[in-house]
Amino acid sequence: MTHKTIHPEGWLPAKGYANGVLTQDGVLHIGGQIGWNANKEIVSDRFVDQMEQALRNIADIVAAAGGKVTDITRLTWFVTDKREYLAHQKEVGAAYRAVIGRHFPAMSVVVVAGLIEDAAKVEIEATAHLG
């Protein structure tokens, strides 16, 4: 099976990983996205801001592959602080809807001890089916 690496225009290059990989049958696998912008700068130390940016990154990768957010079929969230995540549910929901709308794919939330980027509070992986 052949595949194509997806990299949104204007983003700094990914080194040692791919932001997204699109298979010939239209399945888009999106590597874990954190709350940094196209210049790889963490946007905020607030959980909700980082989560919203991670979702924007996912939306940008889906768009770069020719899809739309409603093509997303799975999201896996890795959070470093369960209490912080739960304490901001109203804000999380509002930020989610601001980026993804009222589209709710299969989702899981996993609490982890830490992420590779020390300042990251959340990382989100996604799968989308295009076409």
C-alpha positions in Angstrom: 0.0 0.0 0.0 1.3 3.4 -0.9 0.8 6.5 1.3 1.4 10.2 1.2 2.9 12.3 4.0 0.7 15.3 4.9 2.3 18.6 6.1 0.2 21.8 6.3 1.7 24.7 4.3 3.5 27.2 6.5 4.3 24.8 9.3 7.9 24.2 10.4 9.1 20.9 9.2 8.3 17.8 11.2 11.6 16.0 12.1 11.5 12.3 12.9 7.8 11.9 12.4 4.9 12.8 10.1 2.1 15.1 11.0 -0.2 13.0 8.9 -0.1 10.0 6.6 -2.8 9.5 4.0 -3.2 6.0 2.6 -4.3 5.2 -0.9 -7.8 4.2 0.3 -8.4 7.6 2.0 -7.5 6.8 5.6 -5.7 9.7 7.3 -3.6 8.9 10.4 -2.7 12.0 12.4 0.1 11.9 14.8 -0.3 13.3 18.3 -0.8 17.1 18.2 -0.1 19.4 21.1 -0.9 23.0 21.8 1.8 24.6 19.7 1.4 26.7 16.6 3.0 26.4 13.2 6.3 27.7 14.6 6.2 25.0 17.3 5.6 27.5 20.1 3.3 26.4 22.9 0.4 28.9 22.7 -0.4 29.1 26.4 0.1 27.3 29.8 -3.7 26.9 30.1 -5.1 23.4 29.4 -8.1 24.6 27.4 -5.9 26.9 25.2 -3.5 24.0 24.5 -6.4 21.6 23.8 -8.1 24.0 21.3 -4.7 24.6 19.5 -4.2 20.8 19.3 -7.6 20.5 17.7 -6.9 23.4 15.3 -3.7 21.5 14.3 -5.7 18.4 13.6 -8.2 20.4 11.5 -5.3 22.0 9.6 -3.9 18.5 8.8 -7.3 17.2 7.7 -7.7 20.3 5.4 -4.2 19.8 4.0 -5.2 16.3 3.0 -8.3 17.6 1.3 -10.8 16.7 4.0 -13.0 18.4 6.5 -13.4 18.0 10.3 -16.5 15.9 9.8 -14.2 13.3 8.2 -12.6 12.6 11.6 -13.7 9.2 12.9 -11.5 8.9 16.0 -9.7 11.1 18.6 -7.5 9.8 21.4 -6.6 12.4 24.0 -3.6 12.1 26.3 -3.9 14.4 29.3 -1.3 15.0 32.0 -3.8 16.1 34.7 -7.2 14.4 35.1 -8.4 16.9 37.6 -7.5 19.9 35.4 -9.3 18.2 32.4 -12.4 17.5 34.5 -12.4 21.0 36.2 -12.8 22.7 32.8 -15.4 20.6 31.1 -17.6 23.5 30.1 -14.6 25.4 28.6 -13.4 22.1 26.9 -16.8 21.7 25.3 -17.0 25.2 24.1 -13.4 25.1 22.6 -14.1 21.7 21.0 -17.3 23.0 19.3 -15.4 26.2 18.2 -13.0 24.0 16.2 -14.9 20.7 15.4 -18.5 21.8 15.7 -21.1 19.3 16.7 -19.3 16.4 15.2 -18.5 13.7 17.8 -16.3 10.8 16.5 -15.2 7.9 18.7 -13.1 9.3 21.5 -10.9 8.1 24.4 -9.1 10.1 27.1 -6.0 8.6 28.6 -4.2 10.1 31.6 -0.4 9.9 31.3 2.5 10.8 33.6 3.9 13.2 31.1 4.4 14.1 27.4 7.7 14.5 25.5 7.3 18.3 25.4 7.5 19.3 29.0 5.1 22.3 28.7 2.4 20.2 26.9 -0.7 19.3 29.0 -2.6 17.5 26.2 -1.8 15.6 23.1 -4.4 14.4 20.6 -4.2 11.7 17.9 -6.8 11.4 15.2 -8.0 9.2 12.3 -10.1 10.5 9.5 -11.6 8.8 6.5 -11.6 11.0 3.4 -13.7 10.6 0.3 
